[in-house]
Amino acid sequence: MSPTSPTTSPVPPVFAGHGHVTFLGAGPGDPGLLTLRAVEALAGADVLIAEPEVLDVVRCHARAGVSTPELTVVDEASTTAGVPVLRDATNLVMEAARGGRRVVRAVTGDPGLDGNAGAEMLACAAEGIPFEVVPGVATVVGVPAYAGVPLRDEQGTDVRFVDARTADDRCWAEVGASDGTVVVSTSLDAVAAAAGELVAAGRKPDTPLTVTIAGTTTRQRTWNATLGTIAQVFKQGKVLPSPEGHRPVIAVVGERSAPAQRDQLSWFESKPLFGWRVLVPRTKEQAASLSDQLRSYGAVPHEVPTIAVEPPRTPQQMERAVKGLVTGRYEWIAFTSVNAVKAVREKFEEYGLDARAFAGIKVAAVGEQTAAALVDFGVKPDLVPSGEQSAAGLLEDWPPYDPVFDPIDRVFLPRADIATETLVAGLIELGWEVDDVTAYRTVRASPPPADTREAIKGGGFDAVLFTSSSTVRNLVGIAGKPHNVTVIACIGPATAKTAEEHGLRVDVLSPEPSVHKLAEALAEFGIRRREAALEAGDPVTRPSERRPGARRRRTT
């Protein structure tokens, strides 16, 4: 048996007359830093009260229909100071808990170190409302880790944490007299003032300093300097003055944050596609695993559907085929896309059928994503190509018809109205009869929002992945031609030829016709590009930063 949490059950009990409150740390920003216990608590929440910065991080783990009362800024003066006062969270928490509901109160970082969750916990204790605390990765710990700045070494360096917004003279004097590492929470435009406080308190001006903004997200950026040079570094780099000056940052002061060491340990910002906006011309469902792979390379995927799926104009053929599936007309059914699985599944549900109707029928899937859609339906495919994930790859492994071992010689092939004849012809050559049925129609999707179209044509995307010739034609048709600074990556020669016919320069060609190999090839391109910049002594930039009039990297 797997170990269980010693704290609570996955869904805390609600006692008579009272609810239950979970104070939950959502971490500094990377959704992957949520703990398993946090995900459990979110799944059982009736009410989710989250700081705006982490609402999107936690909301996806809550059940559908969870109530999310909004914490709104009520003090405009504090907004300009970078410390917005939110609607009284304590009242929201207490109101929901008094109503006997399970409340999750999510804060940035850790409830005990970031924010002011202690006051809300005391309010619960005063009224006898049961609560629990789910720790999170504290901002002052998580951000330096993602910046490649260890806070301690084998000598056991002393570490001090300072909030520059509330630190008094005594606090500055204590950390100034220390030779340990100091982690300062401040804002971008207040970093130089904090550095000045430390120098005035006794720290040497040449003490190394790193400053990280938007830590643990793909907008992260880190500057190396010293206490004495940080103001000049920001000025020369045109970092300040900036309307983003109020944004929070984490500054690490001490010998262990020396730039030479960070160059070796900066694992996050040195990812091959770090911060790249990559356009994926597919629906969210189709692009799910591809987008996850791109995120692992540090990219920010943006899905734009180029086709829409509609039912066939004459559904009778599909209806007859599904009935034949149930009555034993077929030996095999072959799925060549996720959309084909979806079309058959919807027809099954219309007739009150489920995966049990596939009993006794062999099932083939053209590739991993189609196979995953079948498994989600409750069907494990009997055949998936061992090589190329395509119709040709499927035919390589498909057995010829054998009248001794195959009592039925017919294959049901539900597919798109514009599908090629490769699979049909190959199956017939192997001795099979094929019912080639139009399960769905593909039409050009509606144009994406205006800001997306502008980003495509204006060079706002760093790369675009084309997975077929139709995605090239359809994207150009609904959104315009990508800017010439955008890296164009194509899944194969045919797709590349179509891209070139549309006036696009192809930069990356996948070695195999696989979306995952295509993403790998783009990552390798990013690595080579980064290495070339470093070797030439140039700053590492994204392709979109090369376009005329491109703004400096945003940190919002």
C-alpha positions in Angstrom: 0.0 0.0 0.0 1.2 3.5 -0.7 1.7 5.8 2.3 -1.0 8.2 3.3 -0.7 11.7 4.7 -0.6 11.7 8.5 -2.3 15.1 8.6 -5.8 14.7 7.2 -7.9 12.7 4.8 -8.0 14.0 1.2 -11.2 15.8 2.0 -11.3 17.2 5.6 -14.5 16.5 7.5 -17.0 19.3 8.1 -18.2 19.4 11.6 -21.8 20.3 12.6 -22.2 24.0 12.4 -18.7 24.7 11.1 -16.8 24.5 7.9 -13.1 23.8 7.5 -10.3 26.1 6.3 -7.1 25.0 4.6 -4.4 27.7 4.5 -2.4 26.7 1.4 0.9 27.8 0.0 0.8 28.0 -3.8 4.5 28.6 -4.2 6.3 31.5 -6.1 4.6 31.0 -9.4 5.6 27.8 -11.1 2.4 25.6 -11.1 4.6 22.5 -10.8 5.7 23.5 -7.3 2.3 22.8 -5.8 2.5 19.9 -3.3 0.5 16.7 -3.5 -1.4 17.7 -0.4 -2.2 21.0 -1.9 -3.8 19.4 -4.9 -5.8 17.0 -2.7 -7.1 20.0 -0.7 -8.0 22.0 -3.8 -10.0 19.0 -5.2 -12.2 19.0 -2.1 -12.8 22.7 -1.8 -16.3 24.3 -1.8 -14.8 27.8 -1.8 -11.4 28.9 -3.1 -10.1 32.3 -1.9 -6.8 33.0 -3.6 -4.5 35.9 -4.1 -4.8 37.1 -7.8 -1.2 36.2 -8.5 -1.8 32.5 -7.8 -5.5 32.1 -8.7 -4.7 30.5 -12.1 -2.1 28.3 -10.5 -4.6 26.7 -8.1 -7.9 27.0 -9.9 -7.2 24.2 -12.4 -7.0 21.7 -9.5 -10.4 22.7 -8.0 -13.6 21.0 -9.0 -16.0 22.5 -11.5 -18.3 25.0 -9.9 -16.1 25.9 -7.0 -16.9 29.4 -5.7 -14.0 31.9 -6.1 -14.8 35.2 -4.3 -12.6 37.9 -5.6 -9.9 39.7 -3.6 -10.0 43.2 -5.1 -7.7 46.1 -4.5 -9.5 48.7 -2.3 -6.6 51.1 -1.7 -5.4 52.8 -4.9 -2.6 54.6 -3.0 -1.0 51.3 -2.0 -1.2 50.0 -5.6 1.4 52.6 -6.7 3.6 51.5 -3.8 3.5 47.9 -5.0 1.7 46.7 -1.9 -2.0 46.5 -2.8 -4.4 46.2 0.1 -6.9 43.5 -0.8 -10.5 43.1 0.2 -10.6 41.8 3.8 -9.7 38.1 3.2 -10.4 37.2 6.9 -14.1 38.2 6.5 -14.4 36.2 3.3 -12.8 33.1 4.9 -14.9 33.4 8.1 -18.2 34.0 6.2 -17.7 30.8 4.1 -16.5 28.7 7.0 -19.5 29.8 9.2 -21.7 28.5 6.5 -20.3 25.0 6.9 -18.2 25.0 3.7 -14.7 23.7 3.0 -12.6 26.7 2.3 -9.1 26.8 0.7 -7.2 30.0 1.3 -4.4 30.1 -1.2 -1.4 32.5 -0.8 1.7 33.1 -2.8 4.7 31.2 -1.5 4.2 29.8 2.0 1.3 30.7 4.5 3.7 31.0 7.4 6.4 33.1 5.7 4.7 35.0 2.9 1.7 37.2 3.4 -0.3 37.6 6.6 -2.2 34.3 7.0 -1.5 34.2 10.7 -4.2 36.8 11.4 -6.8 34.7 9.5 -5.7 31.5 11.4 -6.2 33.3 14.7 -9.7 34.3 13.6 -10.5 30.7 12.9 -9.1 29.6 16.3 -11.1 32.2 18.1 -14.4 30.9 16.7 -13.5 27.2 17.0 -13.4 26.7 13.2 -11.0 23.8 12.4 -8.2 24.6 10.0 -5.0 23.1 8.7 -1.9 24.5 7.1 -0.4 23.1 3.9 3.1 24.6 3.5 4.3 25.8 0.1 7.6 26.7 -1.4 8.5 30.1 0.1 9.3 32.8 -2.4 12.6 33.7 -0.7 13.7 30.0 -1.1 12.1 29.1 -4.4 13.2 32.1 -6.5 17.0 31.8 -5.6 16.8 28.1 -6.4 15.4 28.8 -9.9 18.0 31.6 -10.4 20.8 29.2 -9.7 21.9 30.9 -6.4 22.5 28.5 -3.5 21.9 30.1 -0.2 24.2 27.9 1.8 27.4 25.9 1.2 29.3 23.1 2.9 30.5 25.6 5.5 26.9 26.2 6.6 26.6 29.8 5.7 24.3 31.9 7.9 21.2 33.0 5.9 19.1 36.1 6.8 15.8 37.1 5.3 14.8 40.7 5.1 11.7 42.4 3.8 12.9 45.8 2.7 9.4 47.3 2.9 9.2 46.8 6.7 12.9 46.6 7.7 14.0 49.2 10.3 17.5 50.6 11.1 18.2 47.9 13.7 17.4 45.2 11.1 19.7 46.7 8.5 22.5 47.1 11.1 22.3 43.4 12.1 22.5 42.1 8.5 25.1 44.7 7.6 27.3 43.5 10.5 26.9 39.8 9.3 29.0 38.1 6.6 26.3 35.6 5.8 23.9 35.5 2.9 21.1 38.0 2.9 17.9 37.4 0.9 16.0 40.7 0.4 12.4 40.9 -0.6 11.9 44.3 -2.3 10.7 45.9 -5.6 12.7 46.5 -8.7 13.0 50.3 -8.2 13.9 49.9 -4.6 16.8 47.4 -5.1 19.5 50.2 -5.2 18.1 51.8 -2.0 18.3 48.4 -0.2 21.9 47.9 -1.5 22.7 51.4 -0.1 21.3 50.4 3.3 23.5 47.4 3.4 26.6 49.3 2.4 25.8 52.0 5.0 25.4 49.2 7.6 28.9 47.8 6.9 28.7 45.5 3.9 31.5 46.1 1.3 30.4 47.7 -2.0 32.0 44.9 -4.0 29.8 42.2 -2.3 28.1 40.2 -5.1 24.4 40.7 -5.7 21.8 38.9 -7.9 18.4 40.3 -8.5 15.6 38.1 -9.9 12.2 39.3 -11.1 9.2 37.0 -12.0 11.0 34.1 -10.3 10.1 30.5 -11.2 8.1 31.6 -14.2 9.1 31.7 -17.9 9.3 35.5 -17.5 12.1 35.2 -15.0 15.1 37.4 -15.5 18.2 37.7 -13.3 20.8 40.4 -13.1 24.4 40.0 -11.7 26.0 43.0 -10.0 27.5 44.2 -6.7 26.0 46.3 -4.0 28.0 49.2 -5.4 27.2 48.7 -9.1 23.5 47.6 -9.2 22.2 51.1 -9.8 24.6 51.6 -12.7 23.8 48.1 -14.1 20.1 49.0 -14.2 20.7 52.3 -15.8 23.0 51.0 -18.5 20.7 48.2 -19.3 17.7 50.6 -19.4 16.0 48.4 -16.8 15.0 51.5 -14.9 13.2 53.8 -14.9 10.3 51.6 -15.9 6.5 51.4 -15.3 7.3 47.9 -14.0 9.5 49.3 -11.2 7.0 48.3 -8.5 7.2 44.6 -9.4 8.5 42.4 -6.6 12.0 41.0 -6.8 14.3 38.8 -4.7 17.8 40.0 -4.2 20.5 37.7 -2.9 23.6 39.3 -1.3 26.8 37.4 -0.4 29.8 35.7 -1.8 27.8 32.6 -2.7 25.8 34.5 -5.3 29.0 35.4 -7.3 28.2 35.7 -11.1 30.9 33.1 -12.0 29.1 30.6 -9.8 25.6 31.5 -11.1 26.8 31.1 -14.7 27.4 27.4 -13.9 24.2 26.9 -11.8 21.6 28.8 -13.8 19.7 25.7 -14.8 16.3 27.4 -15.4 17.1 30.4 -17.5 19.5 28.4 -19.6 16.8 26.0 -20.8 16.9 25.7 -24.6 13.7 27.6 -25.4 13.5 29.7 -22.2 10.8 32.4 -22.5 10.2 31.6 -26.2 6.5 32.1 -27.2 5.8 29.2 -29.5 2.8 29.0 -31.7 1.2 25.6 -31.9 -1.5 25.5 -34.6 -3.6 22.8 -33.0 -6.5 22.7 -30.5 -5.7 22.4 -26.8 -6.8 18.7 -26.8 -4.5 17.9 -29.8 -1.6 19.9 -28.4 -1.7 18.8 -24.8 1.4 16.5 -24.7 3.2 18.7 -27.2 2.7 21.8 -25.1 3.9 20.0 -22.0 7.0 19.0 -23.9 7.6 22.6 -25.0 7.1 23.8 -21.4 9.8 21.4 -20.2 12.2 23.3 -22.6 11.2 26.6 -21.0 8.9 27.7 -23.7 5.4 29.3 -23.4 3.2 27.4 -25.9 0.2 29.2 -27.4 -2.4 26.9 -29.1 -4.3 28.3 -32.1 -6.7 25.9 -33.8 -6.5 26.1 -37.6 -9.2 23.6 -38.3 -12.6 23.0 -36.8 -14.4 19.6 -36.7 -18.0 19.2 -37.8 -20.3 16.2 -38.2 -20.5 14.5 -41.6 -23.2 16.0 -44.0 -24.8 12.6 -44.3 -24.6 10.7 -40.9 -26.4 7.5 -42.1 -23.1 5.9 -43.3 -21.6 6.4 -39.8 -24.7 5.1 -38.1 -24.7 1.9 -40.2 -21.0 1.3 -39.5 -21.5 1.7 -35.7 -24.4 -0.8 -35.8 -22.3 -3.2 -37.8 -19.6 -2.8 -35.2 -22.0 -4.1 -32.5 -23.4 -6.9 -34.7 -20.0 -8.4 -35.6 -19.5 -7.1 -39.1 -15.9 -6.1 -38.5 -12.6 -7.9 -37.6 -10.8 -4.6 -37.1 -11.4 -0.9 -36.5 -8.6 1.6 -37.3 -8.4 5.0 -35.8 -6.2 7.5 -37.6 -6.7 10.6 -35.4 -8.0 11.7 -32.0 -10.9 13.3 -33.8 -11.9 9.9 -35.2 -11.9 8.4 -31.6 -14.1 11.4 -30.5 -16.5 10.9 -33.4 -17.1 7.2 -32.6 -17.3 7.8 -28.9 -20.0 10.5 -29.4 -22.0 8.1 -31.6 -21.6 5.4 -29.0 -23.0 7.7 -26.3 -25.9 8.7 -28.6 -26.8 5.0 -28.8 -26.2 4.3 -25.1 -23.1 2.2 -25.8 -19.7 2.2 -24.1 -16.3 0.6 -24.6 -17.7 -2.9 -24.0 -19.0 -2.8 -27.6 -15.4 -3.3 -28.8 -15.3 -6.8 -27.3 -14.0 -9.3 -29.8 -12.9 -6.6 -32.2 -9.2 -5.7 -32.9 -8.4 -2.0 -32.5 -5.6 -0.1 -34.2 -4.3 3.4 -33.5 -2.1 5.4 -35.8 0.1 6.8 -33.0 0.6 7.5 -29.3 -1.9 10.4 -29.0 -4.7 8.4 -30.7 -3.9 5.5 -28.5 -4.1 7.7 -25.4 -7.5 8.9 -26.5 -8.7 5.3 -26.9 -7.3 4.3 -23.4 -9.2 7.3 -22.0 -12.3 5.8 -23.6 -11.6 2.5 -21.9 -10.1 0.7 -24.9 -6.5 -0.6 -25.1 -5.4 -0.7 -28.8 -4.1 -4.1 -30.2 -1.9 -2.4 -32.7 0.1 0.8 -32.6 2.9 1.4 -35.2 6.3 0.3 -33.9 8.0 2.8 -36.2 6.7 5.9 -38.0 3.5 7.1 -36.5 1.5 7.5 -39.8 -0.7 5.5 -42.1 2.4 4.1 -43.8 3.8 3.1 -40.4 0.5 1.4 -39.5 0.6 -0.6 -42.7 4.1 -1.8 -42.0 2.8 -3.6 -38.9 -0.7 -4.6 -40.1 -1.1 -8.4 -40.7 -2.4 -9.6 -44.0 -5.8 -11.2 -44.1 -5.7 -14.9 -43.4 -8.9 -16.8 -44.0 -7.9 -19.5 -41.5 -7.3 -17.2 -38.5 -9.5 -14.3 -39.5 -13.2 -15.2 -39.5 -14.2 -11.8 -40.8 -12.3 -9.9 -43.6 -13.7 -6.4 -43.0 -12.1 -3.3 -41.5 -14.0 -0.2 -40.2 -12.1 2.9 -41.0 -13.7 6.1 -39.5 -11.8 9.2 -40.6 -11.9 12.7 -42.0 -13.5 13.7 -45.2 -10.2 15.0 -46.6 -8.0 12.0 -45.6 -5.6 10.4 -48.1 -6.2 7.0 -49.6 -2.9 5.5 -48.4 -4.3 3.4 -45.7 -7.3 2.2 -47.7 -5.2 1.1 -50.6 -2.6 -0.6 -48.4 -5.3 -2.6 -46.5 -6.9 -3.7 -49.7 -3.5 -4.9 -50.9 -3.2 -6.9 -47.7 -6.4 -8.7 -48.6 -8.9 -6.8 -46.4 -12.3 -5.3 -47.3 -12.5 -1.7 -46.0 -15.6 0.3 -45.0 -14.1 3.8 -45.5 -16.5 6.0 -43.5 -16.5 9.8 -43.2 -16.8 10.2 -39.4 -16.2 14.0 -39.4 -15.5 16.9 -41.6 -12.7 19.3 -41.2 -13.2 23.0 -42.0 -11.0 26.0 -41.6 -11.2 27.4 -38.1 -12.4 30.9 -37.3 -9.6 33.6 -37.1 -7.9 33.9 -33.7 -8.3 37.1 -31.6 -6.9 40.3 -33.0 -4.0 40.4 -30.6 -2.9 36.9 -31.6 -3.1 37.8 -35.3 -1.0 40.9 -34.7 1.6 38.9 -32.8 1.8 36.4 -35.6 2.3 39.0 -38.3 4.3 41.5 -36.2 6.9 39.0 -34.9 5.5 38.6 -31.4 6.0 34.8 -31.5 9.5 33.3 -31.4 8.7 30.1 -33.3 5.8 28.3 -34.9 5.4 24.5 -35.3 3.8 23.3 -38.5 2.6 19.7 -38.2 1.1 19.4 -41.7 0.8 21.2 -45.0 -2.8 22.0 -44.1 -1.7 23.8 -40.9 0.5 26.1 -43.0 -2.3 26.9 -45.4 -4.9 27.4 -42.8 -2.8 29.5 -40.4 -1.8 31.8 -43.2 -5.4 31.9 -44.3 -7.0 32.8 -41.0 -4.2 34.8 -39.3 -1.6 35.9 -41.9 2.0 35.0 -42.6 4.4 34.8 -39.6 7.0 37.6 -39.4 10.4 36.8 -40.9 12.1 36.8 -37.5 9.9 33.9 -36.3 11.6 30.5 -36.4 9.7 28.2 -38.7 9.8 24.5 -37.7 8.2 21.8 -40.0 7.4 18.2 -39.4 8.6 16.9 -42.8 9.7 17.8 -46.3 6.1 18.1 -47.7 5.1 20.5 -44.9 8.4 22.5 -45.5 7.7 22.7 -49.2 4.2 24.2 -48.5 5.7 26.7 -46.1 8.3 27.8 -48.7 5.5 28.1 -51.3 3.9 30.6 -48.9 7.1 32.6 -48.7 8.3 31.3 -45.3 11.9 30.5 -44.5 12.1 27.0 -42.9 14.7 27.0 -40.1 14.0 23.6 -38.5 13.1 20.3 -40.1 12.1 17.3 -37.9 14.3 14.2 -38.5 11.1 12.1 -38.2 7.4 12.8 -38.9 6.6 13.0 -35.2 5.4 16.1 -33.3 7.6 15.2 -30.3 10.7 14.9 -32.6 9.7 18.2 -34.1 9.7 19.8 -30.6 13.1 18.2 -29.9 14.5 19.6 -33.1 13.3 23.1 -32.2 15.0 22.7 -28.7 18.3 21.7 -30.4 18.0 24.7 -32.6 17.6 26.9 -29.5 20.6 25.3 -27.9 22.8 26.0 -30.9 21.5 29.6 -31.1 22.3 30.2 -27.4 25.8 28.7 -27.7 26.6 30.8 -30.7 25.6 34.0 -28.8 27.6 33.1 -25.8 30.7 32.2 -27.9 30.4 35.6 -29.7 30.1 37.4 -26.4 26.6 38.6 -27.3 23.6 38.6 -25.0 21.2 35.7 -25.3 18.0 37.0 -26.8 14.8 35.5 -28.1 14.1 35.6 -31.9 11.2 38.1 -31.3 13.6 40.5 -29.7 15.4 41.0 -33.0 12.5 42.5 -34.9 12.6 46.2 -35.7 11.3 48.3 -32.8 11.1 45.2 -30.5 10.7 46.2 -26.9 13.0 44.9 -24.2 11.8 41.7 -22.6 8.7 42.4 -20.5 8.7 41.1 -16.9 5.0 41.2 -16.2 
